[in-house]
């Protein structure tokens, strides 16, 4: 089994990375508590899943204190286990939280956004050296998706096309990315 664990500070792009991995054929699990990682990985391996991505979050109790032991235990099962730590500059995180108008998980009436980010970094200090750390400060979401696919060695040239014929009388398909009006072509 190829197991990729994703961690990092809130707002650094964990959800974008998990979505890119799911699009690349990984079975994705978000915000799984650390004590359930081993059981979940075993269950998914028995279910025939050979590529799994799990996003871990420090705000999910009991945190990530035993991550090193969990990684060692999973590697002991002869699985390929990698840990990706996503981070971003504090200024970038403040900007992202302001733009989305979402509240930081550790912010409160007594803690400002910058203090909440620093608090989360302190909680994650022991996990950063366990894997590959990547700074997403200067990356837009599309570039992060591309980088994630490169990181897991997904063939970028692999493209899926779905051609669908439809009648304008019934409306344009809602899930279409591109629509070509070829009514001007002669009907064979």
Steps between C-alpha positions, in 0.01 A plus 500: 500500500609854421391713795547876491437694820445875469539743786578864555357829609141596427471697178814353344315298235431160654151483349631598157772235526252236610272586209790473255592161643141381473496612135822300452345173614568512873229411749478819708411533868482843664554597866547149632605483867851357535398193707276386212764523225639147541157338521373698202806415290463128582130510415564674167783259415266206563238672284745504210609862515867525410536882504365694796543864604409609852491863612585542868409804703643608833159632611353148486542349845745375625723691259805362321723414797551133399550555127860370493394173667204463264721548194751244633219251572357541149841459338540182705206360302712533182300795372644801323420783741580863426419811702448835329503809719345810341585841636470864396625835624295663772419800277368265231287307748353822640417609146340164415285500813397861437409430136292193580354658815546171678596483862828337599436186709706635791386861495274625776402819679826479695725402206555700180542335161878540506516357852280208392735424209803514732322273751424244229862511378618432855269197521636371166868567573580131561328378182671724245832306494323164451447546130533727202421863588368721223424874510183590306523876558561600140289230336151540361271198543552376142878503540472311830283234333760462225783480754314233702453290186872532428579409862309173479631431147168511320532507124404858415445409135221262596188677389143377511257621238129440496323596179127537529245583235199700615206692366480875566125457542571312829767745617876493521643228733570660839827314558656596164833682506495575127204511265542514122207602282541288188150545360659664200665171395314278257329201665669180371 
